[in-house]
């Protein structure tokens, strides 16, 4: 099956083909949250957005702007004529994905092979990471405080034990997170992994003062199946939403009557509790600074927030054909059925009736179908940035996202129509109300 490295049309909808082909390029450029934030900023700057620094005074007039905070990125289009009570339309997503993070002092050897010490990040589907060519990607910080993005390309592998040495493996695979999930990266009795990374980054090894490096799958995104309707790639949870928000923001009009915002946070997979996570101050800081530039005091700011909306977009579950009993028996969202409206009585998602009506109208305006996701009562569901952001800001929030199979696998599965439909819906969300 072909990797997506061209704009070749393979379906009946050329716009979907172009969307998915460029999404593939975006994923390939974003093996870590730090790369994702930089890729969003790079693309926006190329389109004329002004990159700002948290430490500087920001311009106050109309404009298109972006700020990167570690592995998060927030960008916005401030229209002409905006005033202190102008509302916000915010697309919230996250840049991180379940994986493995490089530990301090990561170099070791066993049985003539060099190994990398890694720590579980979030909740990866462990067996899906076995027997794949993997890379390390993220940032290295040198002793002068400079940050260096680095990615190794194919360098590591977590080899599975052969069936000859575990005849019962197909009756149940049990993986110990410490003993069985340490990747190999070379041959020998000694080796310095950080020195190898320093060479790739072009910095002296002795000057490395810290690192945030994660494991990523190196297999390129690909389309396959009947009519090439399926799309497989790593990190679609949640780069599918980040990319959809990016495309929509690039098309956001300058006269929308609201400030259009893309907020892509880091650390969602580990609880969002960081300065660049949804529970941190990043988004609130940006919204307050925009408001101050428009002359907003506390009263005007609260009025603006009360008229605002946040679309919390995160990948959701399509019904698995081999495990239908794991899903709600009456609500069966399927691949190709359109993006999800995610609902949960106990507020694991922030959607309510008012938000559901907004989302339905947005999808109608965009000309796309939508489908509802609700959990089986016997199976607890995950959560998103939606309830966290709604609690912190008091802004009405609705949870949505593209349906996937194999969520939290090293390589997830989507339908191309759902990906493009999500982008179209977010574009409609940013359009004039």
C-alpha positions in Angstrom: 0.0 0.0 0.0 1.4 3.4 -0.9 2.8 5.9 1.6 1.3 9.3 1.2 4.1 11.3 -0.3 2.3 13.0 -3.2 -0.9 14.7 -4.1 -2.1 11.8 -6.3 -5.9 11.6 -6.3 -7.1 8.2 -5.2 -10.8 8.9 -4.3 -13.7 10.6 -5.9 -13.2 13.8 -3.8 -10.1 15.7 -4.8 -10.5 18.1 -1.8 -10.4 15.2 0.6 -7.4 13.7 -1.1 -5.5 17.0 -0.9 -6.5 17.4 2.8 -5.4 13.9 3.7 -2.1 14.1 1.7 -1.2 17.4 3.5 -2.2 15.9 6.9 0.2 13.1 6.2 3.0 15.6 5.6 2.0 17.4 8.9 2.1 14.1 10.9 5.5 13.2 9.3 6.9 16.6 10.5 5.5 16.2 14.0 7.0 13.2 15.8 6.8 14.9 19.2 4.7 17.6 20.8 7.6 20.1 20.4 7.9 19.4 16.7 4.1 19.7 16.3 4.0 23.1 18.0 6.9 24.3 15.8 5.3 22.9 12.6 2.1 24.7 13.4 4.0 27.9 14.0 6.1 27.5 10.9 3.1 27.0 8.7 1.3 30.0 10.2 4.3 32.2 9.9 4.6 31.3 6.2 1.0 32.4 5.8 1.7 35.8 7.4 1.1 35.2 11.1 3.3 37.2 13.5 5.2 35.0 16.0 5.2 36.5 19.5 7.2 35.8 22.7 5.5 35.6 26.1 8.1 37.9 27.5 7.5 40.8 25.1 4.9 43.5 24.8 2.3 42.3 22.3 0.6 44.4 19.5 -2.9 45.4 20.3 -4.5 46.0 16.9 -6.1 43.6 14.4 -3.8 40.9 13.2 -2.8 37.2 12.9 -0.5 35.9 15.6 1.0 32.8 17.1 2.9 32.0 20.3 4.7 28.7 21.2 5.0 27.6 24.8 7.2 24.5 25.1 5.1 21.8 23.4 2.0 23.9 23.1 1.0 26.5 20.5 -1.8 29.1 20.6 -2.6 31.2 17.5 -5.4 33.6 16.7 -7.0 35.9 14.2 -8.1 39.2 15.8 -10.5 41.0 13.4 -10.8 44.7 12.6 -13.3 46.4 14.8 -12.8 44.0 17.8 -13.8 45.6 21.1 -13.4 44.7 24.8 -16.4 42.4 24.8 -15.7 40.7 21.4 -16.2 36.9 22.1 -13.7 34.1 21.2 -14.2 31.0 19.1 -11.6 28.5 20.4 -10.6 25.2 18.9 -8.8 23.2 21.7 -6.7 20.2 21.0 -3.5 18.5 22.2 -0.1 17.9 20.6 1.1 14.9 22.7 0.4 11.2 22.3 1.0 8.1 24.4 4.5 6.9 24.0 7.8 6.3 26.0 10.0 9.1 27.3 13.8 8.8 27.6 15.0 8.6 31.2 18.0 10.3 32.7 21.2 8.3 32.3 19.5 6.2 29.6 22.4 4.2 28.3 22.7 0.6 29.3 23.7 -2.8 27.7 22.6 -6.4 28.1 23.6 -9.6 26.3 25.7 -7.7 23.9 23.0 -5.1 22.9 22.8 -1.4 23.7 19.5 -0.4 25.3 17.7 2.9 26.0 16.1 3.5 29.4 12.5 4.8 28.8 9.6 5.6 31.0 5.9 5.0 30.0 4.2 8.3 28.9 0.5 8.2 29.2 -1.4 5.0 28.3 0.1 3.4 25.1 -1.2 0.1 23.8 2.1 -1.6 24.6 2.0 -4.6 22.3 1.5 -2.2 19.3 5.0 -0.8 19.8 6.8 -4.2 19.5 8.8 -5.0 16.4 8.7 -1.5 14.8 11.5 0.8 13.7 11.3 3.7 16.1 12.9 7.0 16.6 13.6 9.5 19.4 12.2 13.0 18.9 11.8 16.1 21.1 14.2 18.7 22.4 17.6 18.9 24.0 18.5 21.9 26.2 22.1 22.9 26.5 23.8 24.6 29.4 23.3 28.1 27.9 19.5 27.5 28.0 19.2 27.1 24.2 16.6 24.5 23.0 17.4 22.2 20.1 14.8 20.2 18.3 16.1 16.7 17.4 14.8 13.6 15.8 16.9 10.5 15.1 15.1 8.7 12.3 14.9 4.9 12.6 17.2 4.0 15.5 15.4 1.8 18.1 13.3 -1.4 18.3 11.5 -3.2 21.0 11.9 -6.9 19.9 9.2 -9.4 20.9 10.1 -12.8 22.3 9.9 -15.5 19.7 6.9 -17.8 20.0 9.3 -20.8 20.2 10.4 -19.4 23.6 6.8 -18.7 24.8 4.4 -21.2 23.4 1.5 -19.7 25.3 1.9 -16.2 24.0 -1.2 -16.3 21.7 -3.2 -17.3 24.8 -2.3 -14.0 26.5 0.6 -11.6 26.2 1.8 -10.0 29.4 4.3 -7.2 29.1 6.2 -5.9 32.1 6.6 -2.1 31.6 10.1 -2.1 33.0 11.6 -5.4 31.9 10.0 -5.9 28.5 9.7 -2.4 27.0 13.3 -1.2 26.9 14.3 -0.7 23.2 17.6 -1.7 21.7 19.6 0.7 19.6 23.0 -0.8 19.0 25.5 -3.6 19.5 28.2 -3.7 22.1 29.0 -3.6 25.8 29.0 0.2 26.1 27.6 3.2 24.3 26.5 6.7 25.0 23.0 7.4 23.6 23.1 11.1 24.6 26.4 11.5 22.8 24.7 10.1 19.7 21.8 12.5 20.1 24.2 15.4 20.6 25.9 14.6 17.3 22.5 14.6 15.5 21.6 17.9 17.2 25.0 19.4 16.4 25.9 20.3 20.0 28.8 19.0 22.2 27.6 16.1 24.4 29.1 17.7 27.5 26.8 20.7 27.1 23.6 18.8 27.3 21.8 20.0 30.5 18.4 18.4 29.9 16.2 16.6 27.4 12.5 15.9 26.7 12.7 13.1 24.2 10.0 10.6 23.3 9.8 7.5 21.1 7.8 7.7 17.9 7.0 5.2 15.1 8.9 5.9 11.9 6.5 4.2 9.4 5.0 6.9 7.1 1.3 7.5 7.0 -0.5 5.5 4.3 -3.9 5.1 2.7 -5.3 1.6 1.9 -8.4 -0.5 1.6 -11.3 -0.4 -0.8 -11.1 3.0 -2.6 -8.2 3.8 -0.3 -10.7 5.0 2.3 -8.6 4.1 5.3 -5.8 6.2 6.7 -3.2 4.8 9.0 -0.6 6.8 11.0 0.8 7.4 14.4 -0.3 10.2 16.7 -3.7 10.8 15.1 -4.8 11.1 18.7 -4.7 14.1 18.6 -2.9 15.5 15.6 -6.1 15.0 13.6 -7.6 17.8 15.6 -4.5 20.0 15.7 -4.3 19.8 11.9 -8.0 20.5 11.4 -7.7 23.6 13.6 -4.6 24.7 11.7 -6.4 24.4 8.4 -9.4 26.2 9.7 -7.4 29.1 11.3 -5.6 29.7 8.0 -9.0 30.2 6.4 -10.5 32.2 9.3 -11.9 35.5 8.0 -10.7 38.8 9.4 -14.3 40.1 9.8 -15.8 37.2 11.7 -17.2 39.2 14.6 -15.1 37.0 17.0 -11.5 36.3 17.7 -10.7 32.8 16.2 -8.3 30.9 18.3 -6.4 27.6 17.9 -5.1 26.3 21.3 -3.1 23.1 21.0 -1.9 22.0 24.5 0.8 19.5 25.6 0.5 16.9 28.3 -3.2 15.9 27.8 -2.2 12.2 27.9 -0.8 12.6 31.4 -3.5 14.8 33.0 -2.8 18.3 31.5 -1.2 19.5 34.7 1.6 21.7 33.4 2.3 25.3 32.3 1.7 24.1 28.7 -1.3 21.9 29.5 -5.0 22.7 29.5 -5.0 22.9 33.3 -2.3 25.5 33.2 -2.6 29.2 32.5 -1.5 29.2 28.9 -4.8 29.8 27.2 -6.2 32.1 29.9 -2.9 34.2 29.7 -3.4 34.7 25.9 -7.1 35.5 26.2 -6.5 38.0 29.0 -3.6 39.7 27.1 -5.8 40.0 23.9 -8.5 41.5 26.1 -6.2 44.0 27.7 -5.1 45.1 24.3 -8.7 45.7 23.5 -9.2 47.8 26.7 -11.0 45.0 28.6 -11.3 45.2 32.4 -12.5 42.3 34.5 -16.2 43.0 33.7 -15.7 43.2 29.9 -13.5 40.1 30.0 -16.2 38.1 31.7 -18.8 39.4 29.3 -16.6 38.3 26.4 -16.1 34.8 28.0 -19.8 34.5 28.5 -20.4 35.0 24.8 -17.5 32.7 23.7 -17.3 29.0 22.7 -14.6 26.4 23.0 -14.7 23.4 20.7 -12.7 20.7 22.5 -11.6 18.4 19.6 -10.0 15.1 20.5 -10.1 11.8 18.7 -12.9 9.4 19.8 -13.9 5.7 19.4 -15.6 4.2 16.4 -17.3 0.9 17.0 -14.9 -2.0 16.7 -16.4 -4.7 14.5 -14.7 -7.5 16.5 -15.8 -6.1 19.9 -19.3 -4.5 19.4 -20.2 -5.5 23.0 -17.7 -2.9 24.3 -19.8 0.0 22.9 -23.2 1.4 23.8 -25.8 -0.8 22.1 -27.8 2.1 20.6 -25.2 4.6 19.7 -22.7 3.1 17.2 -20.5 5.7 15.5 -18.7 4.1 12.5 -15.7 5.0 10.4 -16.9 7.2 7.6 -20.0 8.4 9.4 -18.6 11.8 10.2 -17.0 13.5 13.2 -18.3 12.7 16.7 -20.3 14.7 19.2 -19.0 13.2 22.5 -21.4 13.0 25.5 -21.0 11.8 29.1 -23.5 12.2 31.9 -20.7 12.5 34.5 -18.9 15.3 32.7 -15.9 13.3 31.3 -16.9 15.3 28.3 -18.2 18.9 28.5 -20.9 18.7 25.9 -24.5 19.6 27.0 -27.7 20.2 25.1 -26.8 23.8 24.2 -23.4 22.7 22.9 -25.0 19.8 21.0 -27.2 22.3 19.2 -24.3 24.5 18.3 -22.3 21.5 16.9 -25.3 20.2 14.9 -25.7 23.6 13.4 -22.0 23.9 12.6 -22.0 20.5 10.8 -25.1 21.5 8.9 -23.4 24.7 7.8 -20.3 22.7 6.7 -22.4 20.2 4.8 -21.0 17.2 6.9 -22.8 14.5 8.9 -22.1 14.0 12.6 -22.7 11.1 15.0 -23.0 10.8 18.7 -20.6 8.9 21.0 -21.6 7.8 24.5 -19.9 5.1 26.6 -21.2 1.7 27.5 -22.2 2.0 31.2 -20.1 -0.9 32.2 -16.9 0.5 30.7 -15.4 3.8 32.0 -14.3 6.3 29.3 -11.4 8.6 29.1 -11.7 12.4 29.3 -10.4 15.4 27.4 -9.3 19.0 27.8 -13.0 20.0 27.5 -14.1 19.8 31.2 -10.7 21.2 32.4 -10.9 24.2 30.1 -14.6 24.8 30.9 -13.9 24.7 34.6 -10.9 27.0 34.4 -12.4 29.6 32.0 -16.2 29.3 32.4 -16.5 29.3 28.6 -19.2 27.1 27.1 -17.5 24.0 25.7 -18.6 21.1 23.5 -16.5 17.9 23.0 -16.1 16.5 19.4 -13.5 14.7 17.4 -12.7 12.3 14.5 -13.6 8.6 15.1 -10.7 6.2 15.2 -9.9 2.5 15.6 -6.7 1.3 17.4 -6.6 4.4 19.6 -3.4 4.7 21.6 -1.7 2.2 19.3 1.6 3.1 17.7 -0.4 3.3 14.5 -4.0 4.4 14.6 -6.8 4.1 11.9 -9.2 6.6 10.5 -11.5 7.1 7.5 -10.3 9.9 5.2 -13.8 11.4 4.9 -14.0 11.8 8.7 -10.7 13.6 8.8 -11.7 16.1 6.1 -15.2 16.5 7.6 -13.7 17.5 10.9 -11.6 20.2 9.2 -14.7 21.5 7.3 -16.7 21.7 10.6 -13.9 23.6 12.4 -13.7 26.0 9.4 -17.4 26.6 9.7 -17.0 27.1 13.5 -14.6 30.0 12.7 -16.8 31.5 10.1 -19.0 34.5 10.8 -21.9 33.5 13.2 
